[in-house]
């Protein structure tokens, strides 16, 4: 799954101690100044916020309840477009209101699933 699919969580990872769960959004395409790409990322952010706010995440994955929760955008390029950076900054603030850290993690292309 990738950000191109706005209806699902791309990936959930957990640390070895099972105390931190991370919801990953995966973007395998290079960042462009494409409005369509920004809209897809915005839709994905909104989906993740919705499943957290409504409790749907904890209904589907009860082991996550009471654990530290993080969200990250896993990508192969550093976001540089000003409008994309503004979107990600706004997302950081929205997740923070729910006690969730949001980060962008740039990973070499060969390590990101297609």
N, C-alpha and C positions, 0 to 999 in steps of 0.2 A: 504494500500500500504506500501511497505517497500523498502529498498535499492535493494532487489532482482529484482525489476521491474525497469529497467533503463530508461523507456520511459515516466515516469510521475512524477509529483511533488507529494510527499506523502501526504502533508497536508499544508494548509495555515492557520495561526492564526493571529488575529488582537487584539491589546490592546483596552481597553474600550473607549479611546478617538479617536480611528480609525486613529492614527497618526503613528503607527509602525506596519508593516506587517512582519510576520516571515514565511519563507519557511522552513518546517521541512523535514529532511530526517530521516526515522525511521529504526533503526536496532534492532530487537527483539532477535536476536541470540546472544549468548555469543561470544566475540571476541576470535579468535584463531589466529594462525600464518598462516592461510590459504591464499594462493595467490588468490584463487577464490573470497573470501570475500573482500580482498583489491581491486581487480579489479572491483567488483560490486560497492563498495563505490566510487572508482575513476570515474566510469561511471556516477554515480549519481551526483557527484560534477560537472563533465563536462556538464551534462544536465542542471543543475541549472545555471551554468555560461552561457551556450548557450542561454537559454531563457531570461536571463538578458541582455546579450550583443546584441542580435538581436532585442530586444524590443518586442519579442513575449509575454512575461509575461504581458506587459502593454496593448497589444492588447486584450489578453484574459481576463484580470482583470483591466479594466481602473481605478478603484478606487484606485489602488496601485500607480499610477503615481503621482510623487511629494511627496510621503510619505517616511518615513524612512523604509529601507528594511534591514532585517537581514536573515541570514541562520543559521540553527543549525542542528547538528546531535544529535538526541535523541536516547539514547541507555541505556542499563541496566548494562553495565560494563564500567569501565574506560579503555580506549584504552591504552595498555601497550606495545604491540609489536612495536619495534623500527621502522620497515618499515611502519606500520600503522600511527604511530605518525608523521613520516616524511611526509607522504601523507597528513595528516590533517593540518600540518604546512604549507605545500605548498598551500593547498586549502585556508587557511587563507590569505595568501599573494595575491592569485589570486582574491579572492572576494574583498579584500581591494582596489585593483586597480580600482574597479568599485564603490567604496564608500559603500560597503556592509560589515557589520560585520559578521564573521563566528565564531561559538562557538560549543563546544561539551557539551551537558547536559546529565548527568547521572541521570536516573530516576529509582526508584525501579520497578522491573519487573512487579509487579501487577498493575502498572499504565500505562504501555505501551500496546497498542493494539496489538493483534496477528493477 
